[in-house]
Amino acid sequence: MINVTLQVNEIAERIHEMRKDQVRMIVAICGAPASGKSTLAAEVARRLTGQKCSAAVVPMDGFHLDNAILKTRGILARKGAPETFDADGFVHMVKRLRAGGDVAIPVFDRARDIAIAGAEIVPHDCQVILAEGNYLLMDTAPWDQLEPLWDLTVMLDVPMADLRARLIQRWLSHGLSSPAATRRAESNDIPNAQGVIEHSRPADITLNRG
């Protein structure tokens, strides 16, 4: 069984060690869909905050392109794939976070399936930013521009069989039948997961989440 507390401790301890020499750190928490990125990022942020270190979670999902754009481009069925995000916009935001100051960030409203611009503010005095998303370590353009912007990178390693089961369950929880949930996962989510595994650069920390 995965000991999440130990994994959170490992990341928090590494951050504290590295922060001695800098005012702000930006940490990338990366993994395939359903690997547990958002849960881990939230837990690390909670731990850091409890240790008197201000932290904010910045999800990549806020840069989903709108469904109308995806439909016009003929890629709505591929939503969640690298080409369905405003990757350049995400890179620009991380550069702004790197530069400092208050930064407005978009947030993805999963219930309404839309991204909301300027939904949250990362304040200028935030000490640790935890970016989380599928493609933060991608070795293809324009995602590869992110590499020099990270102070620390974390990859969640989940066996494909476990990812498949989780992705199907995700669609089942949205009310789809078992055959429909399986089709949705196998036609889009699982190829996206394979892309993350095959095209991500090595991380500073790799966590087994199987």
C-alpha positions, -999 to 999 in steps of 0.1 A, spaced: 0 0 0 12 35 -9 23 56 21 12 90 10 24 107 41 60 95 34 58 108 -1 44 142 10 72 143 36 99 135 10 87 164 -12 83 189 16 117 181 30 134 185 -4 116 219 -8 128 231 26 164 221 18 163 240 -15 145 271 -3 175 282 18 190 299 -12 159 314 -29 128 335 -21 104 315 -43 104 280 -56 83 265 -85 77 228 -83 63 207 -111 41 177 -101 36 157 -132 19 124 -142 -6 107 -164 -44 113 -161 -57 98 -129 -23 94 -114 -32 115 -83 -14 147 -92 -40 172 -78 -44 152 -46 -7 151 -40 -2 188 -48 -30 197 -23 -15 176 4 20 190 -1 6 226 0 -13 217 32 19 204 48 40 234 38 14 258 50 13 240 83 51 245 85 47 282 81 57 282 44 31 298 21 22 276 -9 -2 277 -38 -14 250 -62 -15 260 -99 -32 234 -121 -24 232 -158 -61 224 -164 -70 261 -163 -55 263 -198 -80 239 -215 -91 255 -247 -128 261 -249 -150 234 -263 -162 257 -291 -126 261 -303 -120 224 -300 -151 217 -320 -141 241 -347 -107 224 -349 -123 190 -350 -105 178 -319 -133 180 -292 -131 142 -288 -94 145 -280 -100 170 -251 -72 165 -226 -45 158 -253 -15 182 -255 -29 200 -285 -62 208 -267 -44 232 -242 -32 267 -246 4 255 -240 20 289 -249 -3 306 -224 7 282 -197 44 287 -204 39 325 -203 21 322 -169 49 302 -154 74 328 -166 53 355 -148 52 334 -117 90 331 -119 93 369 -122 73 375 -91 44 399 -83 7 390 -80 -4 367 -109 -40 360 -119 -45 324 -129 -73 306 -147 -91 276 -130 -109 248 -147 -145 243 -136 -150 206 -141 -187 206 -134 -193 232 -162 -164 219 -183 -150 254 -189 -119 273 -179 -125 305 -159 -100 333 -165 -86 352 -135 -103 329 -111 -75 330 -85 -45 351 -75 -11 338 -66 2 366 -43 36 381 -47 47 368 -13 38 331 -21 70 311 -13 63 278 -31 42 273 -62 31 237 -69 22 235 -106 4 202 -114 -5 187 -148 0 160 -173 25 176 -197 48 196 -174 79 175 -183 69 169 -220 99 169 -243 80 183 -273 74 220 -282 61 242 -267 60 222 -235 98 218 -235 102 255 -228 91 247 -192 122 227 -183 144 256 -172 115 272 -152 112 244 -126 133 243 -94 121 208 -86 102 181 -106 81 152 -94 67 124 -115 40 101 -104 46 66 -117 15 45 -120 13 11 -139 -8 14 -170 -32 -13 -158 -40 8 -127 -44 39 -148 -68 22 -172 -90 10 -143 -90 45 -127 -99 62 -160 -128 38 -167 -140 43 -131 -138 81 -136 -163 79 -165 -185 54 -146 -188 80 -118 -201 104 -144 -230 81 -151 -217 64 -183 -224 27 -188 -195 2 -185 -191 -1 -224 -193 37 -229 -169 44 -200 -144 19 -215 -147 34 -250 -141 69 -236 -111 59 -217 -95 38 -245 -102 63 -272 -86 93 -255 -75 91 -219 -54 60 -222 -35 74 -253 -29 106 -234 -15 86 -205 8 67 -228 20 100 -243 29 113 -208 48 81 -200 67 80 -233 75 117 -238 82 131 -203 117 140 -193 132 123 -161 121 140 -129 141 148 -98 118 127 -77 98 97 -90 71 84 -68 55 50 -72 17 54 -70 6 20 -81 
